[in-house]
Amino acid sequence: MGITRFYIRKTKIVLVGKYRYSKKRKEDILSDFTTWNKWSLGFWFKKNRCVGAKVINTPKSWKNGLVNDYMLGIDLLIFQGWINWNTGGASLDLEKKQKKVEKSKYTYEVIADKLVGTDKVFHKMDENDLIVEIFKATKEEYGDKKAKYLMNVDEDYISDCISEINERLKIKT
């Protein structure tokens, strides 16, 4: 499968080509159920509506901010290809987002760094005192609302923080 994405001014264009007997076919399980479910020959055209990039951050206005998305394709029994284009449509770049997630630290790691770095925690510290220090550091770093959310709703946050702090204290000494 080959995919090429590019822009001409504000128009996003995506070119896709698939070969029925591709070696990557085993990795692409969905192709059997979606793209290669029937043998076909000919040209086709589809017009869809998609959310515009201007309103992607406000879900209430998605209905009013739709833009046209067009597809023109060809089916040649063992090869399928299509071109997709829209002007002003929103797109998700999952590859870029996955790289950002891998590079960023988790909240409990940031708090553990902060507490161990400022020497506010130590070995054999009482667990209740440690939880209070975690709450204070989280509140300073992320604000009162997120601190309350993490402490009350996220069941694993406190245990993750404590275990991360203990690991860093072991490394430090």
N, C-alpha and C positions, 0 to 999 in steps of 0.2 A: 504494500500500500504506500502510495506516495502522496504527501500533502504539502502544498506550498501556499503560504499566506503572504499577501502584500497589500499595500495601500496605494491608491491613486487619488491624491487629494484627500477627501473625507470618505471615499468609497473603499470599503474593505472587500477584498477579493480572495476567495479560497478555491484552489484547484485541487481536486482529489482524483486519484486513479487507483483502481483495484484490479488485480489479476486473480482469477478464480483458483489457480493452482500455485499460488505464492507459497514460499517456504515459511513465511511469517503467519500463515493462515492458522497454524496450530496455536499460536499465541493469541490470535484474534478470534476468540470463541463466538462473540456476538455476530460475526460476519455470516456464519451459517444460518442464523435465525433471522437476520435482518436483510443483508445485502444479497446473499446467494440462496434465497429460499425458492427461487424459480428461475427458469431459463427464459431469457427475454432478448429481443432484438429491436432496436429502434431508438428514437429520440424522445425525450420527455421534458416537460416544463412544470415547475411548481412555484406558486406564490404564497408566502407565509407572512405572518406579522411577528415582529420581535420587539422586545423592550428597547427603547432608545437609550443611548449612553447618557443623555442629559438627565433622565429621570431614574436611573438605576438605583440611586441611593435613597429614593423616596417611594417605597412600595405602594403607597396610597394613590400615587399619580401614574402608576404603570399603565393603567387602562387608557389614559389620555395621551400617553407618550409613546405609542406604538409606531414603528416604522416598517416599511415593506422590506421583505427579504426574498430574493429571487434565486431560483436554481434552474439551470439548464444542463441536461445530462444526456448521455448516450450509453446504450446497453448493446454490447456485441458478443453475446453468449458467454465468452470467457473473460471479457474485459468490461469494466464499468468505469465511467469517468463522469465527473460533473464539475461545474463551476457555480459557485455560490457568491452573491454579492448583495450588499446593502449599504445605504448611506446613513450614517449616524446610529447604527445599531450597537448595542452593548455586547461585549465579548468577555469571556472568562479565559484568562491565560493561566491554566492550571499548572503548567510547568514552572512558570515564574513564581506562582504562589507557593508551590511545594518547596522550591529552593529557599524562599524567605522563611518558611516555617522551620526548615532544617537549621538555618543559621541563627534563629532567634532562641533566646533562653526561655525556659519555663519560669513562671512566676515564683515558684518555690526555690528555684536555683538563684534567682536575683536576691530574694530575701535571705537565703542562707549565706550568700556572699557578703551581703551588707552586715548581717549580725556577727559573723565570724571575723570579718575585717575590722569591725569596731570594738571587738572584745567585749561585747555585751553578754555573750554566752560562754559557758565553760563546761568541762566534763562534770558529770554527776550533779548537774543542775536539776532542781525540782521541776517536774513536768509542767505543773501549773504556771510556774514562773517563766518557763520557756515559751509556753503558749501565749502568755501576756506579752513577752518580747516580740514574738512573731506577729501578734496583732498590731503592736505599736509600729513595727517596721513596715508592715503591709500598709497601714494607714498613712504613714509618711510617704511611702513610695507611690501608692496608687489612689489614695484618697479614702475617705470614710465609707462611701457607698460600696466600692469594690471590696474593701477590707471586710465589711460586714457580710457581703455576699460570699466571699471565699471562706470565711470562718464558719458561717451558718449553713450554707447550701452545699458547697463542695466537700464531700465526705473525705476525700483523700488528701485534701490540701494540707491539713495539720500534720498528718502522718508523713506525708512526703517532705514537708519542711523539716520535721524533727529528724527523719532519717538522713536527709541531705546535710543538715547541720552536724550530726554525729559523724558522718563520713568526712566532712571537711575538718572537723576538730581532730580526728584521727590522723589525717594527713598533716595537719599543722604541727602536731606534737611529735 
